[in-house]
Amino acid sequence: MMWRPIRVRHWATKLLLIAAVWGLTALPALPVQAQGGTINDLLSLGANTVREVQETIPLLQGAIQETMQSLVTQLESLLETISQTYQENLSVTLSSLDTFTREKFTDLENLLDRVNDKLQEDVQLISQEAQTIIRAARDELEQLATTLQESLSSVIIVGGETAAFVVDRTFHNAIVLISLLILGLGLVAFVWSLFRRGLPQGGLTRTLLLAFMGIFIVVFGSIALVPSVRAFVMTNTGLGLKQRLEKDQLVGQPKLLRVNPDQFGVNTLDELEIWGSSLLVNNAPPTAKIGTQTVTVKSFQPDLLVLDVSSLSVNATGTLNIVLTYPDNVELRGSVRIGVPTATPAPADLIISTMTFQPSQPQEGQTITASVTVTNQGGNAGPSTVKWFPCADLSSVEKKPVPALASGQGLAFTFTFTFTSARTNCQMQAVADFDNQITESNEANNLKQTAITVRAGPTRTPVPTTVPSRIFTVTVTTGDEFGAGTNANVFITLIGADASSGEATLDTANFDDFERNTTTNYTVDAGRNIGTIRQIRLRHDNTGFAPGWFVGRVVVRNNATGAQVTFNINRWFARDEDDGSIDRTLTP
């Protein structure tokens, strides 16, 4: 049997044959991808941050929620760009990148750490400081994402076993399209040849032709569909090559990325997290030391070690080294700062420690003096108020301001009151922090009360109806409050059991009436017999500078009979105080 040369007559078949022979020369040494590395670590850190932020967003409200959603969107887009650029070469270390890209990736890593740290400190981002930091991170990420996406949009990373190569993305995509085109044309040519001419009936020619068809399909199919084959072709031919990235010796070796938290107070932490890559050797953790003390590795994963620091003994503050030691004395080093924890101030606790009064057995018409002591038995307290009630149903007694009280400090206050009627089972009360100005450890112990009895006064001699009762002495006491006095014109109407007087002006010629803490007598002629005094109407015309008036007491005495009625008022007659009234009808 004679060997006959294969004659290739059609130009397309010749082109396919040349391409197949070129592809066969590239096939024998396909690369094997290295595993692990810092690009993968960066993507893992970013994915963890996205997950943390997404879990936090439902806890937020308002504008900060929108800010966090924007941050997630930008970060997901940037991570997708990085992943698409480096594809199967995620083991490329940051130290092997060009200066610009390395700096930007480092900025991204620092930004992610900052966001994670702030979420751990303030998961709901309640504080203004936390919201400000997150907004700044969002703005920084927006600028960083724009810069990185622009620099990475035109390139893609392909690689071999010991190096990665930056190639033009357009050229990379063009090779895919050309390979698919050549593969398609080849398949069309094969099919056309088979149907038009058929295969040789036997012998070496038939075998070689079938082998050529199979190799052609494998080569160009691999170039179009298998990234590692395409990377091998590009890096060995220089097609579209822009830069070579050396995969340094750290690939696959332990690497410490961050310590969480990187600072904590003395005796305030039980666990310390060490994040990194390839942290286990032969699926076993390293030994760990903080300073000179060996600590236990509680749990471990390839990218996370959890150290037990509950028994860590620290006598001083400062920075301590963290040393992870592997076989063959390979060490990873980090640091953590130990500080003095800020003590949480103890809450205040205000109580009424004592409440006494004199006389101990008061009677109707008698003025009693009560001494009330407010004591702070908790942490330091700010200003507050105290109020005293001669009886629980008598609310007209003043409240007094209480200055700031240190822990254990007490302060006494004096109150006076005149009972106008007899009472049984009267519950005298004093209330600390009456206006709830202080956050206390115990809000239920501010009240102190005691039961007292007010005895009936001496029996009054009835006033004969024939005795005229038209002339009265009205005694007015202005209180001792700041600004209690008034320059307004003051008027009074006496309301008796039988009739009422006309309105009388209370004024003393050539005398400054109603000054603070003064008592002045006035004579009022009712014009007729009005009987026993039941009520008075007291008002002023709100004229003059600072017309508000604090009235302490008014006593009305019948000059003919000597009978007197006391009105304990202790209220403001002022538009800007109390209930804003300057005209009241009062009952003793």
Secondary structure, DSSP 8 states (H G I E B T S, - for coil): ---------SHHHHHHHHHHHHHHHHSTT--------HHHHHHHHHHHHHHHHHHHGGG--THHHHHHHHHHHHHHHHHHHHHHHHTT-TT--GGGS-HHHHHHHHHHHHHHHHHHHHHHH-TT--SHHHHHHHHHHHHHHHHHHHHHHHHHTTEEEEE-SSEEEEEEHHHHHHHHHHHHHHHHHHHHHHHHHHHHT---SSHHHHHHHHHHHHHHHHHHHHHHH-HHHHHHHHHHHTTTEEEEEE--TTTTS-EEEEEESSEEETT--SEEEEEEES--BTTB--EEEETTEEEEEEEEETTEEEEE-TT---SS-EEEEEEEE-GGG-EEEEEEEEE--------B-EEEEEEEEESSS-BTT-EEEEEEEEEE-SS-B--EEEEEESSTT---S-EEEE--B-TT-EEEEEEEEE--S-EEEEEEEEEETTT--S-BS-TT--EEEEEEEEB---------TTS---EEEEEEEE--STT----S-EEEEEEESS-B---EEE--TTS--S-TT-EEEEEEE-SS---SEEEEEEEE---SSS--EEEEEEEEEETTT--EEEEEEEEEE-TTSTTS-SEEEE--
